[in-house]
Amino acid sequence: MAAPKQKTSRIKVPKPAVRLHAPKIKAPKIQPPKLSRSSRNGKAGKKYGRPVENRELVAERDRLLEKFTVMQADLGGAFYEMAIRDHVKMDVLTRKAAELQRLDLELGEVEEALALERSDSTGACANCGTEHQPGARFCSACGEELREN
């Protein structure tokens, strides 16, 4: 007869209750800043057919956007901390939200100013309503003399 098989004891390792996975984060593509030089007549030139943006407005927009992001995270964090302690103070949250709203309005105004600056048009013809280019003296659609504002 054959010899009986011996049992090999294996230690069972319990599986972890929660598996942790490192998130896959893609690094953002960083683009170099678009710099432009003034033309010979001292006016800012156009690069690739687009108007150059006012650097001060762009810097102000970036500053406001960064501040908005920080304040938004702060508001969310404050609410979370209050909620987990079951001690929500609406007056504090309302004050923070009002400040965030004021900053959002200011950011919107700066973005509107940048959008206006990007626009090639300086106005519209009083006769036909066609938009005209900066420095134009006559309407390209109806030939009417353009008035300066």
Disulfide bonds with the S-S distance in Angstrom:
none
